[in-house]
Amino acid sequence: MFTAAFVVIEAASAFGLILVILMHSGKGGGLSDMFGGSMGAAAQGSTVVERNLDRITIVLSLIFAFATLTLDLRLQ
């Protein structure tokens, strides 16, 4: 039961990381522009949408790392 829960957490965080990373804007913009990320980007540098995407990416990567390490220790 414990192992299955961490497998689900790891799969969900991996899928979430893929989606969030794809939403980041690159040099030419990205999916974050759809949500207002391009408005005032020249004046502000980093937009609110990009900063929130950065925070979400960090949290999801920490969850993914924790789940991976827990599964590794659990399955040894």
WONOR-V630412 format. One line per field, one symbol per residue. ss: DSSP state (H for helix, E for strand, C for the rest). phi: phi as a letter, one per 20 degrees, with the letter a starting at -180 (. if undefined). Layout:
ss->???
phi->???
This chain:
ss->CHHHHHHHHHHHHHHHHHHHHHHCCECCECHHHHHCCCCCHHHHCCCHHHHHHHHHHHHHHHHHHHHHHHHHHHCC
phi->.fffffffffffffffffffffffeefdnaffffdnfefmffeendefffffffffffffffffffffffffffee
